[in-house]
Amino acid sequence: MRSPGQLKSSSSELDLDGPNIEDYLPSGSSIQEPLGKLRLRDLLDISPTLTEAAGAIVDRCLVELICSFFVASWTGVVKYHGPRPSMRPKQVFVANHTSMIDFIILEQMTAFAVIMQKHPGWVGLLQSTILESVGCIWFNRSEAKDREIVARKLRDHVQGTDNNPLLIFPEGTCVNNHYTVMFKKGAFELGCTVCPVAIKYNKIFVDAFWNSRKQSFTMHLLQLMTSWAVVCDVWYLEPQTLRPGETAIEFAERVRDIISVRAGLKKVPWDGYLKYSRPSPKHRERKQQSFAESVLRRLDEK
């Protein structure tokens, strides 16, 4: 066993034989002592982009968590079919619309940025605080100028690589989950891939249809919460693109066909906005005349 003096001598010899790191540094360079402890504030100042990305992730997780609580409060039994949506530029998701809970059911799995009517009360508070953080876009049907603003926001959103997936309910109103009404063409004029989503509710325990003219959304939620369960199937279907020579209206009808077949819904040639305003007598007369002319043309062709 070596004495302490021998160990000290050996240590000195090793130090002399070992390489000097400073010999390998460029001339005029030397190893500097650390300036101090790295603080979180310094990291935030150095990388604001990283901070924003972390904040966006937290917002998405918070929205998904809140929606999961809502679904649990209804004893929701939701089965999802197909691949989960991902964040990609130039794509938009479209779904049939039965109730505002459609958004909650989809949002608990993926933090979508949805296009939605601006609501008053506690729903409006959620819209202007939590939901706005994930890029949701609001509009007011009574404001004609909102259409141009929303159209511009839609085009800007689908171009962003880091934006949450865009979700649109092209029917523009809640339908009783037996039918699909005409799709608005706005979602199909963005020049991007359209991803259909079919939603079908099982009425064995409760009817999930929300008739906003007869019932407030708060009462609708209470009805769901006091029911046995909300049973639902969601299908993420194959993405679709505009075909050569196909118009936006034809594209919208083709996607509506896909959703209707998958969810077992019947297509009807109705405009969903008729729920909010009745057409004028002149408009009805023009439509009837146009229909009569098309029937006559078909008879002449035969």
Residue pairs with C-beta under 8 A, 6 or more apart in sequence:
2 10
21 31
22 30
22 31
25 31
43 50
44 51
53 162
56 162
59 111
59 130
59 133
59 134
60 111
60 134
60 164
61 111
62 130
62 133
63 107
63 111
63 130
63 131
63 133
63 134
64 107
64 108
64 109
64 110
64 111
66 130
67 104
67 105
67 107
67 108
68 108
70 101
70 104
70 108
70 221
71 78
71 104
71 105
71 108
71 230
73 224
73 225
74 101
74 224
74 225
74 227
74 229
74 230
75 227
75 228
75 229
75 230
76 105
76 229
76 230
76 232
77 229
77 230
77 231
77 232
78 105
78 230
78 231
78 232
78 233
78 234
79 232
79 233
79 234
80 109
80 234
80 236
81 233
81 234
81 235
81 236
82 235
82 236
82 237
83 236
84 109
84 110
84 236
85 93
85 109
85 110
85 112
85 165
85 195
85 236
86 165
87 161
87 162
87 163
87 164
87 165
88 165
89 158
89 159
89 160
89 161
89 163
89 192
90 158
90 159
90 191
90 192
90 193
91 158
91 165
91 166
91 192
91 193
91 194
91 195
91 239
92 154
92 158
92 165
92 166
92 167
92 168
92 187
92 190
92 192
92 193
92 194
92 195
93 112
93 165
93 166
93 167
93 168
93 194
93 195
93 196
93 197
94 167
94 168
94 169
94 170
94 183
94 187
94 194
94 195
94 196
94 197
94 255
94 259
95 102
95 106
95 167
95 168
95 169
95 196
95 197
95 198
95 199
95 259
96 102
96 169
96 171
96 175
96 177
96 180
96 197
96 198
96 199
96 259
96 260
96 263
96 265
97 169
97 171
97 172
97 173
97 174
97 175
98 174
98 175
98 176
98 177
98 199
98 201
98 208
98 209
98 210
99 174
99 208
99 209
99 210
99 220
100 123
100 174
100 210
100 217
100 220
101 208
101 210
101 221
101 224
101 230
102 169
102 199
103 112
103 114
103 116
103 167
105 199
105 232
105 234
106 112
106 167
106 197
106 199
106 234
107 114
110 164
110 165
111 134
111 164
112 134
112 164
112 165
112 166
112 167
113 134
113 135
113 136
113 137
113 157
113 163
113 164
113 165
113 166
113 167
114 131
114 136
114 137
114 166
114 167
114 168
114 169
115 136
115 137
115 139
115 150
115 154
115 166
115 167
115 168
115 169
116 127
116 136
116 137
116 138
116 139
117 138
117 139
117 140
117 141
118 124
118 127
118 138
118 139
118 140
119 127
119 217
121 218
122 218
123 217
127 136
127 138
134 164
135 157
135 163
135 164
137 150
137 153
137 154
137 157
139 146
139 147
139 149
139 150
140 146
141 276
151 186
154 166
154 186
154 187
154 190
155 190
157 163
157 166
158 166
158 190
158 192
167 197
168 186
168 187
170 183
170 184
170 185
170 186
170 187
170 188
170 252
170 256
171 180
171 181
171 182
171 183
171 184
171 272
172 184
172 272
172 273
173 181
173 272
173 273
173 275
173 276
174 209
174 210
174 211
174 212
175 181
175 209
175 272
176 209
177 199
177 200
177 201
177 203
177 208
177 209
177 265
178 265
178 266
179 265
179 266
179 267
179 268
179 270
180 256
180 259
180 260
180 265
180 266
180 267
180 268
181 268
181 270
181 271
181 272
182 252
182 256
182 269
182 270
182 271
182 272
183 252
183 253
183 255
183 256
184 252
185 248
185 249
185 251
185 252
187 194
187 252
188 194
188 242
188 248
188 249
188 251
188 252
188 255
189 248
191 242
193 239
193 240
193 241
194 239
194 240
194 241
194 251
194 255
195 236
195 237
195 239
195 240
196 237
196 238
196 239
196 240
196 255
196 258
196 259
196 262
197 234
197 235
197 236
197 237
197 259
198 234
198 235
198 237
198 258
198 259
198 262
198 263
199 232
199 233
199 234
199 235
199 263
200 232
200 233
200 263
200 264
200 265
201 207
201 208
201 209
201 230
201 231
201 232
202 231
202 232
202 233
204 231
205 227
205 228
205 229
205 230
205 231
206 223
206 224
206 227
206 228
206 229
206 230
208 224
208 230
208 232
210 217
210 220
213 275
215 223
224 230
233 263
235 262
235 263
237 258
237 259
237 262
238 258
240 251
240 254
240 255
240 258
242 248
242 251
243 251
246 254
256 267
257 267
259 265
260 266
260 267
279 287
